[in-house]
Amino acid sequence: MSAENQDGIYPVTDLTIIVRRALVTDAPALPDIERSAAQLFRGDPSLAWLADSPVPDAEHHQQAIKTGPVWVAQSAEGALAGFLSAVEVDNQLHIQELSVSQPFQGRGIGRKLLLAAVSYARGQELAGLTLTAFRDLPWNELFYRRMGFATLSPAETGPRLTRVLNDEIAHGLPGGRRCAMRFSLEPGPSNQPPLPGRTP
């Protein structure tokens, strides 16, 4: 069973932000959140083009919400502050996108969304969570490492994540700066809980 309650809400709230499962009616707001979050790339001249790149449209998000786990972070005033979209594959929860809108960055919302995904994956008895990230950006690899993810070596990456990385390269991302990461939910000494940390 999932760790969420009957309303789809996880125990990862504070006084101003609640994390819940996304509704189809949330979909129109998600492209703007992703565009806003992408403005962080303007701080890196070689990646600044990503700030102006197209993002998935509302129809894409509607389908994702209908078919897979998607969470949103919502303020007390009702504004959507961020979202995390994922898909279950090979007994893993693969995180496809984690975005927090600029006005809400620095408040731990990315961490709350990620904890919701970890809670869900644990409740579904999945083996772990995976994602791809930029190696040298503090709000990518370093953030996920603080949350308990491990960076995979090429030998550990496996065919599925290798295909994801190759597809990213085909779409213009610099392969040398990308990496695959995994959070293990399997028993063993390497299975550490997410650590508190400052997030975008």
ZIRA-V130440 format. One record per backbone hydrogen bond with DSSP energy under -0.5 kcal/mol. CO is the residue of the C=O (numbers start at 1). NH is the residue of the N-H. Records with the same first field share a line. If there is no record, write none. Layout:
CO = NH / NH
This chain:
5 = 8
8 = 21
9 = 5
10 = 12
16 = 76
17 = 14
18 = 20 / 74
19 = 10
20 = 72
23 = 26 / 27
24 = 27
26 = 29 / 30
27 = 30 / 31
29 = 33
30 = 34
31 = 35
32 = 36
33 = 37
34 = 38
36 = 39
37 = 40
38 = 41
39 = 42
40 = 43
41 = 44
43 = 45
44 = 47 / 48
47 = 50
48 = 51
49 = 52
50 = 53
57 = 61
58 = 62
59 = 63
60 = 64
61 = 65
62 = 66
63 = 67
64 = 68
69 = 86
70 = 22
71 = 84
72 = 20 / 74
73 = 81 / 82
74 = 18
75 = 78
79 = 75 / 81
81 = 101
82 = 73
83 = 99
84 = 71
85 = 96 / 97
87 = 94
89 = 92
91 = 127 / 128
92 = 89 / 94
93 = 95 / 130
94 = 87 / 96
97 = 85
99 = 83
101 = 104 / 105
102 = 105
104 = 107
108 = 112
109 = 113
110 = 114
111 = 115
112 = 116
113 = 117
114 = 118
115 = 119
116 = 120
117 = 121
118 = 122
119 = 123
120 = 124
121 = 126
122 = 125
127 = 185 / 186
128 = 93
129 = 183
130 = 95
131 = 181
133 = 179
134 = 137 / 141
137 = 140 / 142
138 = 143
140 = 144
141 = 145
142 = 146
143 = 147
144 = 149
145 = 148
146 = 195
150 = 182
153 = 156 / 157
154 = 158
157 = 161
158 = 162
159 = 163
160 = 164
161 = 165
162 = 166
163 = 167
164 = 168
165 = 169
166 = 170
167 = 171
168 = 173
169 = 172
173 = 175
174 = 177
175 = 178
177 = 135
179 = 133
180 = 152
181 = 131
182 = 150 / 184
183 = 129
188 = 191
190 = 192
199 = 108
